[in-house]
Amino acid sequence: MVRVIGLYRWLDGATFDHEYYNSKHMQLTLKLLSPRGLVRLESDRYLAAAPPIAGDIIAASNAYFPSIEAARAALTAAGGELMADVPKYTTLRPQLHFVAVTSHC
């Protein structure tokens, strides 16, 4: 199993619409990636006691695929459309990370 993590790190002066991200962008992601091997999709809103400072992670997405090949193929096919939606909810650019997942329960 492979998890593709999309991290959003805060920059001073940035904007991020969590409502749009968790509803419309995640719906688009499901629509585009489910036919391409997506197994599970999660979105996270990081919580903190104080306003974010530069470098803080404020949001993340976790997209699970059966293999690295499936993940890469899905992102190659749908990545342009997904990235075109990013300016609708943030001025930040997601950082993508590919992770091999081992389940222990």
ZIBELJO-V221060 format. One line per field, one symbol per residue. ss: DSSP state (H for helix, E for strand, L for the rest). phi: phi as a letter, one per 20 degrees, with the letter a starting at -180 (. if undefined). psi: psi as a letter, one per 20 degrees, with the letter a starting at -180 (. if undefined). Layout:
ss = ???
phi = ???
psi = ???
//
This chain:
ss = LEEEEEEEELLLLLLELHHHHHHHHHHHHHHHHHLLLEEEEEEEELLLLLLLLLLLEEEEEEEEELLHHHHHHHHHHHHHHHHHHHLLLELLLLEEEEEELLLLL
phi = .cddddeddfcgnfcbefffgfdffffffgfeegfdogebcccddfdbfcgfdgnffdbbccddcfbffffffffffdgfffffegffcbeedfdecdcfdcedb
psi = pppopoqopqqpirqonhgggifghhggggghhgikipgqpqppopqqirqqrpippiqqqoppqhrhgggggghghihghghhhgiiiqiqpqpppppppppj.
//
